[in-house]
């Protein structure tokens, strides 16, 4: 745990936090650098940190994490990068925090990057929005559907630039962008079915309890989730280089289904022009214990199937239409017949929002007021697909979903799974 002096300092500083009210982000002139803070500097957070340190429009001024070694490493990384840019070869000026609320209380801060475990996305997003900070938050945007709707409302009130970390909309060779444009322009005819290849649904956490390492604030890591004992699988010691497996457990995330599903289902929603809607039926597989095969059905009859492929028809996203199919993954794109992709799009054809760099798209939105390519509503809807699938696998019966009210029809048990009451300290 952090030492006594740090804890006392944090406790005193916390007394000022209720003064953070709902506000509008301050304007950042195009000639100014954006003062940026990082909440979470594990493997993903360090990746974002490295990219933003190479951006001359940004100045990293603060970092936050629950593990002291990660904080120290992040500060050293930032200070070394900026020191290399000075004649003296020295730089100091990065603040570090064990509590993200202290970071958000800094008046000079313009924006934050949130790269925490999934169960820790919504609360920092809401409090950052209330503090008037622009936000880049990793996917899946939420841990459950109810908190997603609340988050969207807070972002709208704050009038900030918000980007969900669904980088496939901007990057990875533009393969997904190309697939969406060809589908929008009818190159495979009328879409009938989409196949999405991602992992298994989430499972309850049954890891054994281990001793909490020195320098790790375990209570803060657990945050709004139910309290349980520490395990290194959930929160690795020190500065690690892998992606921790908290992703597998329903207390903190949505399993492999949501981890990559927040990317691939997101592309499907985009291609089907369902960014602000959802399927209306969730049909789990009939086989007891099956971890794939759940089918979504949209109101227009299009089906979307989780992780079921036939023969050599396999990719991250497979779109099947009346006149052919498009198969797209991070590594490439193909079509059947091949002639579908051989014909160029016309100037008059529908195109997606221009973006070849997800981080730059967000920075441009902060500086110019232009739209982000994956705003809060879109991030919420894509995450909701994953949540609906997990609920379907848990309940193992067909569910009817109202995408406007975001409720199940005549199913109290299913509706109880749309939200989770956080621990008392984290009710906002």
N, C-alpha and C positions, 0 to 999 in steps of 0.2 A: 504494500500500500504506500501511497505518498507519505512523506514524513509529516510530523505533527505541525511544523511551521507552515507547510504548504496547506494542510487541511484547515488550520486556523485562518490563514489568509483568504482561502476560498470561502469559508463560512462568512467572514466579514464582508467580502465583496458581494456575496449572494444577496445581502440585504437590499442592494440597489436594483436587483433584477426585476421586481414587480413594476418598476418605472418604465420598462419596455412596453410600449403600447403599440396598437396597430398604426402603422405609418406608411407613407409612400416613399419609395427609394429616392435618395437625392440624385440629382442629375450629375453625370460624369461627362465632362467636356471631352471631345475627341482628342484634344491636345494633351489631356491628362492621363496618367497611368491609373488603372483600376486597382485599388487596394484590396487584396484578395486574402481570405483566410481558408484554411483546410480543416474540416472536421472529419477525422479518421485518416491516418497515414499508415495504414497497413499496405498490403501488396497493391491493391487497386489505387488507393490514395496516393502512394508514391509514384505510380505511373502517371496519374494526373499531374502531380506536382512537377515531375520532370518535364512534361509538355508545357505547362504554363510558365515554368522558369525560362523557357526558350522564347517566350512571347514578350516583345518589348512594350506591349500595351498594358502589361500587368506588373504589379509589384506585390510579391508575397510578403505579408506583414505578420501573419499569425498562423499557428498550427495547434491542433488539439487532438489528443488521443488518451485512451485509458491505460496505456502501457508506457511507462517512463522512457524505456529504451527507444521506442519508436519516436517519441517526441524529440529526444536528444539527437537521434539520427536525422530526423527531418530538419531540425534547426541547423545542424552542421551542413547538410546538403544545400540549404538555401543560402546560408552565409558564405559558403565556399564559392557558390556560383556567382553571387554578387561581388564577393571580394575579387574574383578573377577579372571583374569588369572595372575595378578601380586602380588608379595609379599606385596607391599605397598597398594594394593587395590585402586590404582588411575590410571587413564589414561586420557590423553588429546592428541589430534592429528588428529581429524576429521574436515576437512574443510567443510563449508556449503556455498551454492550458490543459488541465485535466478535466475541466468541465466546460462544455461547449457554450453554456450560457454566459460565462465570463468573456469568452471570445466575442459573442454576439453583442455584448454590451459596449464594445469599443467603438466610439463615435467615428473614428477615421476609416473604419472598415466599410467597403462598398459592396462586397459580394463574397459568397462562400461556395466552396466545393464540398459536398457531403458524400463521403465514401465509407460509410459505416455498414455493419450488418443490416439486413433488411428490416428487422424489427426496430431499428433506430433511425429510419429514414423520416417518418412523418413528423415526429415531434420537433426535431431540429429544423425541418422545413417550415413548419408553422411558426415557430418562434423567430426564425430568421426573417420570414415574411413580415411578422409584426414589428420587427426591428428595422424594416425597410431595406433589407439586404437582397440583392439579386442572388439567384440560386441556380447552381448546377448540381443535380442530385442523381446518384447512380440508380440503375434499375435493379430489380423490380421496384417501382416507386413506392409501393406500400406493402404492409404486412396483411392487411385485410381490406375489404371493399368499403366499409363504413368510414374508416379513417382516410381513404382515398378521396371520397366525396367531400369530407371536411377540409382536406388539404386544398383541393381545387377551389373551394370557396374562399379560403384565406389568401391564396395567391391572387385571385381576381380582385379582392379588396385592396391588396397592397400595391397593385399595379407595378409589379417588378418583372424583370426578364427572367423567365424560368426555363431551364432546359433539363429534360430527362436524359439520362445517359444511354439512350438507345442509338449507339453510334452507327449501327447498320444503315440508318437513314441517310448518313452522310458519307461513310467511308467504306472500306473493304472493296476497293477497286470500282465502286459504283455499281456492282452487280445487282444488288437489291433494288437500287433506284431504277436501273434499266428494266428489270423484271416488272416493277410496278407500272412504269410508263407503257410498256407493251401490253400489259393486261388492261390498263385504263383505256387504251385505244383499240381494244377488241381484237388483238392479234391472235388470241386463242379462242375467239368466239365468246359465247356465254359461259362464264365460270360455273362449273357444277360441283367441284370438290377440291379441297385443299388438304394436303397431308403435311404435317409438321413433325419433324424428327427431333425430339428432345428427351430428356431423362425421365426418371420415375417421379411419382408424387411424393410429397413430404411424409415423414413418419415421426412418431413421438420420440423424444430424446430419452435414451436409456443408458447414457454414458456413465461410467463410475465417477465418483467424486475424488478429486485430487487436491493436494495442497495448493493454495493460491501463491503464485510466485511473488517475491518482493518486487515492488514497482508496478504492480497491476491492480487497478481499482475494479475488482470483480463486481461489486454492487452496481457501479456505474455501467459496466458492460451489460449486465442483465437488464438494467433500466426498466422499461415498462413491462417486460415479460415476467412470467411467474418466477419467483426466486428458486434457484437450485444451486448445488455446489459446482465449483470450478472443474473444468476439464480442458486440457491443452488442445484437444481437437476443436473445441469451440473458440478458444482465444489462445493462440500459440504464444509461447514465451518469446520475449524480445523481438528482434527484427527478423521476420521470417520472409521467405521468398515464394511460398506457395499460397494457393487460395484455400482458406480454412473451410472445414466441412460443417460449419454451422448451417450451411446452405441446405443440408439434408433434412433438417429437423423442423417440424411444424411450429414449435415455439418461437423460432427465430426467422424462418424463411418458408419457401414453398417447394423445397426439394429441387432435384435436377429439372423437373418440369417447369418451374418458375425461373430458375437461374438462367437457362438459355431460352426458355419459352417467352420470357419478357422481351427477348430480341426477335425470335422467329414468329410468334403469334402477332407481335407488333407489325411485322412486315405483311402478314396476311390481312390484318385489319386495314392497313394502309391500302393494299392492293384492292380490297373489296369495298373501299370507300366507307368503312365502318369505324373511322377514328373516334366518333362521338357516340357510338352505339355498341351493340353486342349481340351474340346469338340469343335465341329465345328458348331453345331446348338444350338440355345437357343429358346425354344418354351414355351411362357408364357401360363397360363391357359386361356381358352376362357371366363370363367365367369367374368364379370366385377367386379372389386374390390377384386377378390380372392387373398388371401395372401399366398397360397400354391399351389402346383401342377405344378410349372414350371419344364420343362423337358430339360435336356441337352442330346445331342446325339453326341457320339464320331464318328470319321471317320470309325471305325470298326463296327459301329452299336450298340454298347452298350449304353443303356439309363441310365441316373442318374436322379432321381426324387426327388424334394424337398417336404418333409413332407406329403407324401400320403401313407397310410398304409391300409391293408385289414385284417379284423378279428383280430386274435391274433398275426399277423406277425408285430411286432413292436420292434424296438431297435434304438440306435443311428445310427447304420449303418447296413443295411440288404443287403447282397449280394446273388443274385439269379442266379443259374447256371443251366446247362442242367442236372446235376446229384444231385441237392440238393441246400441247402442254408445255409449260416452262418449268425447268428445274433449276433452282438457284441456291447456292451456298456461299460461304465466305471465300471459298477458293475459286469460284467461277459460276458461269451460267450457261445453260444449254436448252435446246428446245426439240420437240418432236412434233412435226417434221423440222429438220434443220432450217428450212426456208423461212420459218417464222422470224428468226432473229437475223436472217440475212438481209431482209428488207429494212431499209432505214425509215425512221419516223419522219414525217413531214413537219415543216415549220408550223403548220396550223394544228398539229396534234397536241393533246394534253400533256403537260410536263409537271414534274414534281418541283417543289421549292428548291432553288439552287442552293447546294451546300456540299462541299467536298471536305470540310473540316468541321467536326462537331463542336469543338471548343471555340473555333473562330466564329461559327454561327452564333454562339451565345454571346461572345464578346461584342460582335457587331450589333446584336440586339440591345445590349446595355448602352452602347455608345450612340446608336442611331434610332432606337425604338422600332427596328424592323422585327418581324416575327421570328421566333425560334422554330426549328423544324420538328421538335418534339415537346410541345408545351405540357403543362400539368394535366389538362383534360385528357390528352392523348396518352400520356404516361400512366394515368389512372386507369383508363379503359384497357390498355394492354396488360397491365398487372391484374386487372379484374378477371380477364380470361383465365389466367393461371389460377387465381383463387377459386373461380367457378369449377375448374377442372378438379382441383384438390377436394372441394366439397363433394363433387360427384363421386370421386373415388372413395371417399370416406363413407358416404351414405349408401352407395351402391343401388340407387334407384333413379329413374328418370325424373328430371326436375324441369319446371317451367319458369323461365326467367323473364322479368319485365325490365328491359334496359332503360326505360325512362324513369320509373320509380326506383329501380335497383333493388328489387325485392323478388323473392320467390312467391309464386302463386299458391295460396292455400297450403303452406308448408312451414309451420312454426319452427320445427326442428332445424330445417335448413336455414331459415332466417336468423336463428340464434348463432349461426356460424359466420355471419357477415361482419361481426365485430368482436372485439375482445376488450374487456375492462382492464385498463393498465393498473399497475401498482399505484397506491395512493399518491406517492411523491410525483408521479408523472401524469396526473390528470390535468389536462389543460382545456 
